[in-house]
Amino acid sequence: MTLVVADDDPDIRRVLARWAGRFGLECVAVESADSLLRALDSCRPQALICDVNLAEADGIALCRILAARHPGLAIVMMTGDPGEVPRARAAGFAEVLQKPFDLALVEPALRRLLPG
């Protein structure tokens, strides 16, 4: 399975990429909305973990568009702003991780979204 991690924080990208590797997942870590769009087109991932606030983009608005373009893509949002959690859920994202989060929460969040 291929996972894309989108966050402008290099530490978050590195930690999640390392976590994914431990589970045998191929991980593509990107830092911007543009690189996220290119990654989705080139690697056709099954899952995405995306920050609500990418440097130049609203991650929630972007992921709503991506969900429509890529049906079946499991999307987990993450945010360091507790006020963004309800906004992400209201936009249709059931899985929202609040930073800092325990890595043990990532796998169950993905499993709830992925088929079988």
C-alpha positions as CSV (number, residue, x, y, z in Angstrom):
1,M,0.0,0.0,0.0
2,T,1.2,3.5,-0.8
3,L,0.7,6.3,1.7
4,V,1.3,10.0,1.0
5,V,2.1,12.3,3.9
6,A,1.6,16.0,3.3
7,D,2.9,18.5,5.8
8,D,5.1,21.5,5.6
9,D,6.9,20.5,8.8
10,P,9.9,18.2,7.8
11,D,10.0,16.6,11.2
12,I,6.3,15.4,10.9
13,R,7.1,14.1,7.4
14,R,10.2,12.2,8.6
15,V,8.4,10.7,11.6
16,L,5.4,9.5,9.6
17,A,7.6,8.2,6.8
18,R,9.6,6.2,9.3
19,W,6.4,4.9,10.9
20,A,5.1,3.8,7.5
21,G,8.2,1.9,6.7
22,R,7.9,-0.1,9.9
23,F,4.5,-1.3,8.7
24,G,5.8,-2.1,5.2
25,L,4.0,0.8,3.6
26,E,5.5,2.7,0.7
27,C,5.5,6.4,1.8
28,V,5.8,9.5,-0.3
29,A,6.3,12.6,1.9
30,V,5.5,16.0,0.4
31,E,5.7,19.5,1.7
32,S,3.2,21.5,-0.4
33,A,-0.1,21.4,-2.2
34,D,1.7,21.3,-5.6
35,S,3.9,18.4,-4.6
36,L,0.8,16.6,-3.2
37,L,-1.1,16.9,-6.5
38,R,1.9,15.6,-8.4
39,A,2.3,12.7,-6.0
40,L,-1.3,11.7,-6.3
41,D,-1.1,11.6,-10.1
42,S,2.2,9.7,-10.2
43,C,1.9,7.1,-7.4
44,R,-1.8,6.5,-7.1
45,P,-1.8,6.0,-3.3
46,Q,-4.5,4.3,-1.3
47,A,-4.1,6.7,1.7
48,L,-3.2,10.3,2.5
49,I,-2.4,11.9,5.8
50,C,-2.6,15.7,5.3
51,D,-2.1,18.7,7.5
52,V,-5.0,21.1,7.7
53,N,-2.7,24.0,7.2
54,L,-0.2,23.5,4.4
55,A,2.1,26.5,3.9
56,E,0.2,27.9,0.9
57,A,-3.1,26.0,1.0
58,D,-6.1,25.1,3.1
59,G,-5.6,21.4,3.6
60,I,-9.3,20.8,4.3
61,A,-10.5,22.5,1.1
62,L,-7.8,20.8,-0.9
63,C,-8.6,17.4,0.5
64,R,-12.3,17.8,-0.3
65,I,-11.4,18.3,-3.9
66,L,-9.0,15.4,-3.8
67,A,-11.6,13.1,-2.3
68,A,-13.9,13.9,-5.2
69,R,-11.2,13.3,-7.8
70,H,-9.9,10.1,-6.2
71,P,-12.8,8.1,-4.9
72,G,-11.7,5.5,-2.4
73,L,-8.7,7.5,-1.2
74,A,-8.5,7.2,2.6
75,I,-7.8,10.6,4.0
76,V,-6.7,11.3,7.5
77,M,-6.4,15.0,8.5
78,M,-4.0,16.3,11.1
79,T,-3.7,19.6,12.8
80,G,-1.9,21.4,15.6
81,D,-4.9,23.7,16.1
82,P,-7.7,22.2,18.2
83,G,-10.1,24.7,16.7
84,E,-9.6,23.1,13.3
85,V,-10.7,19.6,14.4
86,P,-14.5,20.4,14.2
87,R,-14.0,22.2,10.9
88,A,-12.3,19.1,9.4
89,R,-15.0,16.8,10.7
90,A,-17.8,19.1,9.4
91,A,-16.1,18.9,6.0
92,G,-16.6,15.2,6.0
93,F,-13.3,13.9,7.4
94,A,-14.0,11.5,10.2
95,E,-10.4,10.8,11.1
96,V,-8.6,13.9,12.4
97,L,-5.4,13.6,14.4
98,Q,-4.5,16.5,16.8
99,K,-0.8,17.2,16.9
100,P,1.1,16.2,18.8
101,F,-0.4,12.7,18.5
102,D,0.7,9.3,19.5
103,L,1.8,7.3,16.5
104,A,-0.3,4.4,17.8
105,L,-3.3,6.3,16.7
106,V,-2.3,6.4,13.0
107,E,-2.8,2.8,12.1
108,P,-6.3,2.5,13.6
109,A,-7.3,5.7,11.9
110,L,-6.2,4.3,8.5
111,R,-7.8,0.9,9.1
112,R,-11.2,2.5,9.8
113,L,-11.0,4.2,6.4
114,L,-9.5,1.5,4.2
115,P,-11.7,-1.3,2.8
116,G,-11.4,-4.8,4.3
